[in-house]
Amino acid sequence: MVQLKIGFPRTLFYFLYYPFWHTFFTELGYQVITSQPTNQYNLNLGIAETVNDACLPIKLYHGHVAELKDKVDVIFMPRMVKVRKMETEVFCPKFLGLPDMVRNSIAGLPRIIDEKIDLSKGRYPLWNACRNIAKQLNQSGFVVRRSYQKALKCQEKFNKYLTFGVGVQEAIDAVITGQDCPEPQKFETDINLAILGYPYLIYDSFVNVGMFERLGKFGVKPWTVEMVPPNRLEAQAKYLPKSLFWHFSNRTIRATFYYLHEQRVDGIIHVTAFGCGPDAMVDKLMELEAKHTGRMPFLTLSLDEQTGAAGIYTRIEAFVDMLRYRRKNNENILSHHG
Amino acid sequence: MKISFPIMGNSYIAFKQLIKDLGHEPIVPPMPTARTMSLGTMYSPEFACIPFKILLGTYLEAIEMGADVIVSSGGHGPCRAGYYGILQQKIIEDLGYDTKIIIFDSFAKTYKDFISKLSWLLKTGKKSWWDLYQAFKPAWAKLKALDEIELYSHQVRPYEINQGETTKVYRKCLEIMDEPVSKLQIKEAKEVCMKMLKEIPQDKSRNPLKIGIIGEIYVLIEPFANLDLQATLGEMGVYSERSMNLFHWLKENTKMSRHEKKIIKSALPYLREKIGGHGINSIGETVMYAQQGFDGVIQLAPFSCIPEIVAKGILPQVSHDQGIPVMTIFLDEMMGKAGMQTRLEAFVDLLQQKRDLKFA
């Protein structure tokens, strides 16, 4: 029997949840195929297929699906709704409608599995979702249970690596091949910056034009949302009268509070996508909080499909230069706009 | 205390009365103008949707007029509108004002908070819960009457013989509706208004094109935000129907109606998840307008509105399957009346041709 090929777009949820789904499907005996890392080719595909008002990540997702559609038998695009037991915290509305958007925009798609992932209700919601997915693939019984448990373990290991500060792609490669991850390099630096934003922008080095390598060259140590200890991240909810409605946004704004109050960083860079709905709110909140909490230097970098490397590097360089200048002159009054 | 509130269509007439009856001084902010828009745009996040910007501009104008408290509605997402109040409060504080924004979230989910805010309003106005009940009834009746008058004006407009007359009469109606206080007076005033609208000379022999208007609720209802789309269509001799009005929305907010269920059912083949705002409604209503034999559908949404972008991505398929032309208009602070008029004329011409072909 020919092994069924399951496609997984290498964007959006890939960066945080791929180890789980990879292990799950591989253990069930399927071949999991991801699209190529984002490049001009699948970006162009996405721009061609997607409704023009959508933001960059949504266009990318369409592009990755379009790239995969002829290579695989089934495309797995989970409808991510809620991943925590909270009534009002969901994903961005665009993610909720994403499988429908893709289905109605791209012609000639293979079979789609768009099981709804809603972990807010019932007992063992993730197990139930996995069982439903397996059922759609005509699998049941002990093998599903075993795959599920292995997948959970794999994901747990992955999450631990992330808090240690291992790069996301290295961590994914390590856990799915079952190897041990190399210790992250110790990094002596005078400038620490919190680089906050959604995983699909922060960890996709094509989209953020290699921002992290460049930060290293400037001698900056970056801190991300995933490097905040999970329980500490949750504890930051108290600083807002009402939680935001979107999972990734809550993580970002809480990480902002964490880094602001810990005073471990010299400045904050918010990486956002052009036209991102939730970020319109998050960015302003971050700006106001940075201003009112010790006038923390703050910079917003907006990425879109036309983002040029030179423009981004210049802005980061200017920001870092100003931080060094500020320290040299021991000057505390600086524009919080960066 | 001086209390203000956002402007949304003609509802200010009813809210003004409610606040007065609760023992406070209502501050009716000026109708949104270019100044409101530029004030709001100046202090809002760049990619906030247009209702956010208009509301913030309105609040700043109300603060200039001396408002101590602004009352508005909230929500629980995932549409951004549910978070407006908190961010706007922070922006207003940052600008150095101490005006408080009081947000009423859904009663069902946060009833304790809802009641405590309400009782604070009553206490500061030195009124009892009974007074609230007494004040609420006429305000509710007024809201309903205002909605009915507006709807009727849109039915009359495509048939009017002297172009622009309905709009003139409608403005007069709003002035009349500002006067009455008791429920009986409201009823009488409404009848006067309806009669005035009915007496506008009309040419009933026309068979106007029928267009359904769907989309995000604020830009549907507030004529400033949609550049008075419905009146413009009416004066072009097109009959238009809007999927939502304020009274129905308030009613549906408290309880899901059968109508709403039907909408969701119609949307199901295309969109299987509620995506917040009125995203799923836009899909379902397009299907329903197609089934009711409308000639076309216009989707109105604020630029960068998340649920409506999802809907827009799906609508071409709906339009294809159901055979109903759909045009999407995203509204932002740069929108000009002439651009809109041109697009409308082109769309209406196409619809007319389609209809002529069908009957040829």
Chai-1 contact restraints between the chains, C-beta under 6 A:
chainA,res_idxA,chainB,res_idxB,connection_type,confidence,min_distance_angstrom,max_distance_angstrom,comment,restraint_id
A,V51,B,K312,contact,1.0,0.0,6.0,A-B,restraint_1
A,V51,B,G313,contact,1.0,0.0,6.0,A-B,restraint_2
A,D53,B,I309,contact,1.0,0.0,6.0,A-B,restraint_3
A,A54,B,I309,contact,1.0,0.0,6.0,A-B,restraint_4
A,T88,B,H76,contact,1.0,0.0,6.0,A-B,restraint_5
A,T88,B,G77,contact,1.0,0.0,6.0,A-B,restraint_6
A,V90,B,P78,contact,1.0,0.0,6.0,A-B,restraint_7
A,P93,B,P78,contact,1.0,0.0,6.0,A-B,restraint_8
A,P93,B,I275,contact,1.0,0.0,6.0,A-B,restraint_9
A,P93,B,G276,contact,1.0,0.0,6.0,A-B,restraint_10
A,P93,B,I306,contact,1.0,0.0,6.0,A-B,restraint_11
A,P93,B,P307,contact,1.0,0.0,6.0,A-B,restraint_12
A,K94,B,I306,contact,1.0,0.0,6.0,A-B,restraint_13
A,K94,B,V310,contact,1.0,0.0,6.0,A-B,restraint_14
A,L96,B,E273,contact,1.0,0.0,6.0,A-B,restraint_15
A,L96,B,I275,contact,1.0,0.0,6.0,A-B,restraint_16
A,G97,B,L271,contact,1.0,0.0,6.0,A-B,restraint_17
A,G97,B,I275,contact,1.0,0.0,6.0,A-B,restraint_18
A,G97,B,V310,contact,1.0,0.0,6.0,A-B,restraint_19
A,D100,B,L271,contact,1.0,0.0,6.0,A-B,restraint_20
A,D100,B,I314,contact,1.0,0.0,6.0,A-B,restraint_21
A,M101,B,V310,contact,1.0,0.0,6.0,A-B,restraint_22
A,M101,B,G313,contact,1.0,0.0,6.0,A-B,restraint_23
A,N104,B,I314,contact,1.0,0.0,6.0,A-B,restraint_24
A,N104,B,Q317,contact,1.0,0.0,6.0,A-B,restraint_25
A,S105,B,G313,contact,1.0,0.0,6.0,A-B,restraint_26
A,P241,B,I86,contact,1.0,0.0,6.0,A-B,restraint_27
A,K242,B,I86,contact,1.0,0.0,6.0,A-B,restraint_28
A,F245,B,G77,contact,1.0,0.0,6.0,A-B,restraint_29
A,F245,B,P78,contact,1.0,0.0,6.0,A-B,restraint_30
A,G275,B,S304,contact,1.0,0.0,6.0,A-B,restraint_31
A,G277,B,S304,contact,1.0,0.0,6.0,A-B,restraint_32
A,G277,B,I306,contact,1.0,0.0,6.0,A-B,restraint_33
A,A280,B,P45,contact,1.0,0.0,6.0,A-B,restraint_34
A,A280,B,F47,contact,1.0,0.0,6.0,A-B,restraint_35
A,A280,B,A48,contact,1.0,0.0,6.0,A-B,restraint_36
A,M281,B,R80,contact,1.0,0.0,6.0,A-B,restraint_37
A,M281,B,Y83,contact,1.0,0.0,6.0,A-B,restraint_38
A,M281,B,L87,contact,1.0,0.0,6.0,A-B,restraint_39
A,D283,B,P45,contact,1.0,0.0,6.0,A-B,restraint_40
A,K284,B,P45,contact,1.0,0.0,6.0,A-B,restraint_41
A,L288,B,K90,contact,1.0,0.0,6.0,A-B,restraint_42
A,L288,B,D94,contact,1.0,0.0,6.0,A-B,restraint_43
